[in-house]
Structure formats: C-alpha cells, structure tokens
Amino acid sequence: MNHRFAKQEGPLFAAVIKEPTARRAMAAMRNAEIHGASAVDLHIASMNEEERTEEKLKPVFAGAKVPVMALSYPYDSHGNYMEIADEKRMDMLLAACSAGADCVDMQAYTFGSKALDAEFGPYEGKEGYSFAAKKPKEINVDPEVLQKQRAWIRKFHDAGADVLISSHVGVNLNCQEMMDLTAHLAKQGADILKFVGLCDTDEEFAEYCRTVFALKKAFPQLDIHYHCNGAKGPLTRAVAPMLGSYLVFCNDGYQENSDLNQLDLETMTTVWRLLKCQGIV
C-alpha cells in the first residue's frame, strides 16, 4: 500500500487506464504521471485473465507514484457487457487490494439481481427516498443486498484499501433527490461516493451546480464526486472540480477503447494550474 485515495486535497485528476497486460498498464500509468495525473483509475476487467493475479498486479501498484483505484465493472475494454458474477468481480478487487491497490470501486447495485433497474416499490413516496420516483439506475434498496455490500466494504478496509461507491444513475435528479440518494449510500460506510447523472438543459446545469455545493456542505465526512452525461455533460466535467467535486476522470490521449466523454488529462491539468496561478481556485 503506497497511498490513500481518499482524504487527499482535491481534486484528483485520475487517468483512466484500460490495458490488457500488467506491463502495458505500468507504462500507461508512468506516462500519465508524467503528464500530470494525480491518481489512476485502473480497469482490472480490461486486463487478460492471466494478468489479474496478485503476483502480476503487485509491481503495477508498487511502481505507482500516485494513488491507484482498481475497478472491475462487468464490461470488457470496448464497453461490451460480460456475464460475470458479482462475487467473482469482488474477489478480483480483493486480490487487487492484496497486491497493493489504494482504493476499489464498488458499484452501488452490486449483489442485486441484474439490478441496473432496481425495484423501488415501497420506497416510492417514503420520506428520505425522493429519488425513488425517478427510478435511478445502479442503485439498490434491498436490505439484504445492502448488508452484503457493507460486509465487503469492511473486507476491503481490512485489506487496507479505501472504498468508492459508484452509481451511474442515468436520470436527472434535482438537489433534494441527490441529497436523499447520497444520505442513502452514505450509510454503507464507504470513503468516497461517485455519481454520474444526466444534464441536458441550462436549468438542469444550474441545478447541478447548486447540488455540488449542497452535497459538499451536507456531507463533509465524505469525498464526493458528481458529474453528468448528456448535452451539458462535458461542461459538468470541466466545472465540477472548481465547485468542489473530488475527482476528474481523464484520458492521457485517446485510444480505441477510450470513453470519449472523458476530458484530456494535459488540458485539464494545464487549465487547473493556470487557474491556481490566478488565485481563482
């Protein structure tokens, strides 16, 4: 274990790494560090299966000069869905912890039954669950599922890693709905919460800005990241760090498997450096 991923002075400019081998991941991480990355977001599931072992991963984490978060979403390097049990994905992340990962990303629907679309049922209209009416994706409210998630979060903490809970909600949520959703996930015991919403209009963008400020004030014990997809998505990614969002997910150059919505690493770190020189941030 080299660093803590949580409780750093934000924002962290996290280079997203999707490589098939440990050696190529190491090289990509080194390049990203040279180009200004202050963190790395390493996609374990993008690696060849024989490269995901603790032995192969140890030098990857040991050689990093910045905090590294491991994630294992059920998608291959090109974004295609893979049939893989959540338990196996969590075992992969636990192996990454043993190899030296500083943080792991647990999706908020983990251990739900294909729960990209949760059954909110009795929670709709219940106080503190205003978000349920819009049926956000990647959220679970099943008590048994939540208990199992908390048990795994404790495992990751015992292994020495911070835990980020992520949710790509896929809908536009107003400030109160986001406040309720954050309060729901904050009970899980993770260190960082990451939300990806939807923002298409000027009015939604204004509400997004208000929400980032409100979340930072209401949950000072947590590092919270929030950006959006949609027409105003790139603007939220650029503005988020100035409003207090904890992370900026960046590409150190674009490749075939890159998420083209993510911003360029050197551009963002240069902009941030110039803003700091002017005393703006």
SVG drawing of the C-alpha trace seen along z (x, -y; Angstrom):
<svg xmlns="http://www.w3.org/2000/svg" viewBox="-46 -36 54 53">
<polyline fill="none" stroke="black" stroke-width="0.4" points="0.0,0.0 1.5,-3.3 -1.0,-6.0 -4.5,-6.9 -7.0,-7.6 -9.5,-9.3 -8.9,-12.4 -6.4,-14.0 -6.5,-17.6 -8.9,-17.5 -9.5,-17.5 -7.6,-14.4 -7.0,-14.2 -7.5,-10.4 -6.1,-8.9 -8.3,-6.1 -6.1,-3.1 -7.5,-0.2 -4.7,2.2 -4.6,5.9 -1.4,6.6 0.3,5.5 3.4,4.3 1.3,2.1 -0.7,0.8 2.6,-0.2 3.8,-2.0 0.5,-3.9 0.5,-4.8 4.0,-6.2 3.1,-8.3 0.0,-9.6 2.1,-10.6 4.5,-12.5 1.6,-14.3 0.1,-15.4 -2.1,-12.7 -2.6,-12.8 -4.4,-9.5 -5.1,-6.4 -8.3,-4.6 -7.2,-1.1 -9.8,1.1 -8.9,4.7 -11.6,6.3 -9.9,4.9 -6.8,7.0 -6.3,10.5 -7.5,13.0 -4.0,14.4 -2.8,10.8 -5.2,10.2 -3.3,12.3 -1.9,10.8 1.6,11.7 1.2,9.8 -0.6,6.9 1.9,6.2 4.5,4.4 1.8,2.3 0.7,0.9 4.2,0.8 5.5,-1.3 2.8,-3.9 3.8,-7.4 0.1,-8.4 -2.9,-6.7 -4.4,-3.9 -8.0,-2.8 -9.0,0.6 -12.3,1.3 -13.9,4.3 -17.1,3.4 -18.8,6.2 -17.6,4.7 -14.7,5.5 -12.2,2.9 -14.6,2.0 -17.6,1.5 -19.3,4.8 -21.3,6.4 -19.7,9.5 -21.5,12.2 -19.5,12.4 -20.8,13.0 -20.6,10.1 -18.8,12.3 -16.1,13.0 -15.7,9.3 -15.4,8.6 -12.8,11.4 -10.8,9.7 -10.9,6.4 -9.8,8.1 -6.9,9.6 -6.0,6.1 -6.1,4.9 -3.7,7.7 -1.5,6.6 -1.4,3.0 -4.4,1.1 -5.1,-2.1 -8.9,-2.0 -11.6,0.1 -14.7,-1.0 -17.8,0.9 -20.9,0.2 -24.0,-0.7 -26.1,2.2 -23.5,4.9 -25.1,8.2 -28.5,7.1 -30.2,9.3 -29.1,7.7 -30.1,4.6 -29.3,1.9 -33.0,1.2 -33.9,1.6 -37.4,2.4 -38.1,-0.7 -41.6,0.4 -42.4,-0.6 -39.7,-3.3 -41.5,-5.4 -43.1,-8.3 -41.2,-7.4 -39.5,-10.2 -35.8,-10.4 -36.3,-8.5 -37.4,-11.2 -35.0,-9.8 -37.1,-6.6 -39.8,-8.2 -37.4,-8.7 -36.0,-5.1 -32.3,-5.8 -30.1,-3.0 -27.3,-1.3 -29.0,-1.8 -30.2,0.8 -32.5,0.5 -32.9,4.2 -31.7,4.5 -30.1,7.9 -28.1,6.6 -27.0,3.5 -25.9,5.7 -23.8,7.8 -22.2,4.7 -21.3,3.4 -19.7,6.7 -17.5,6.4 -16.7,2.8 -15.3,4.0 -13.3,6.7 -11.7,4.0 -11.0,1.8 -9.4,4.6 -7.2,5.2 -6.0,1.7 -7.9,0.0 -10.3,-2.9 -13.7,-2.2 -15.6,-4.3 -19.2,-3.5 -20.3,-4.5 -23.6,-5.0 -24.4,-6.0 -28.0,-6.9 -28.9,-7.6 -31.6,-10.2 -31.7,-13.9 -32.1,-14.3 -32.7,-17.6 -30.8,-18.8 -33.2,-17.2 -33.2,-13.9 -29.4,-13.9 -29.3,-14.8 -31.6,-11.8 -29.6,-9.4 -26.3,-10.5 -27.7,-10.0 -28.9,-6.5 -25.4,-5.5 -23.5,-7.3 -24.8,-4.6 -22.8,-1.9 -19.5,-3.0 -17.5,-3.9 -15.0,-6.7 -15.9,-8.2 -19.2,-8.4 -19.3,-8.9 -22.4,-9.8 -22.9,-10.2 -26.1,-11.9 -27.9,-13.4 -27.8,-17.1 -29.3,-18.4 -30.5,-21.9 -29.3,-25.2 -31.8,-24.8 -30.5,-21.4 -26.9,-22.6 -27.8,-25.4 -29.4,-22.8 -26.3,-20.6 -24.0,-23.4 -26.3,-24.1 -26.3,-20.4 -22.5,-20.0 -22.3,-22.9 -25.1,-21.4 -23.5,-17.9 -20.1,-19.2 -21.7,-21.2 -24.1,-18.4 -21.5,-15.5 -18.2,-16.9 -17.1,-13.4 -17.2,-12.1 -15.3,-12.8 -18.0,-13.2 -17.6,-13.2 -20.5,-14.2 -20.6,-14.8 -23.2,-14.2 -23.7,-12.8 -26.0,-14.5 -25.8,-17.7 -24.2,-19.6 -22.1,-16.6 -18.7,-17.9 -19.4,-21.2 -20.1,-19.5 -16.9,-17.5 -14.9,-20.7 -16.6,-22.8 -17.0,-20.0 -13.5,-20.4 -14.0,-24.1 -17.2,-23.6 -15.6,-21.0 -16.1,-17.7 -13.4,-15.3 -12.3,-13.6 -11.8,-14.4 -11.6,-11.3 -9.3,-11.9 -7.7,-10.3 -4.0,-10.5 -4.5,-10.5 -7.4,-8.8 -7.5,-5.2 -10.0,-2.8 -11.3,-1.8 -11.4,-5.3 -14.5,-6.9 -14.6,-9.9 -16.7,-11.9 -13.7,-12.0 -11.6,-15.1 -7.9,-15.2 -5.5,-14.9 -2.9,-17.5 -5.6,-20.0 -7.3,-19.7 -4.2,-19.8 -2.9,-22.8 -6.2,-24.7 -6.1,-23.9 -2.5,-25.1 -3.4,-28.4 -6.5,-28.9 -4.3,-28.4 -1.7,-30.8 -4.5,-33.4 -5.7,-32.6 -9.1,-31.6 -9.1,-28.1"/>
</svg>
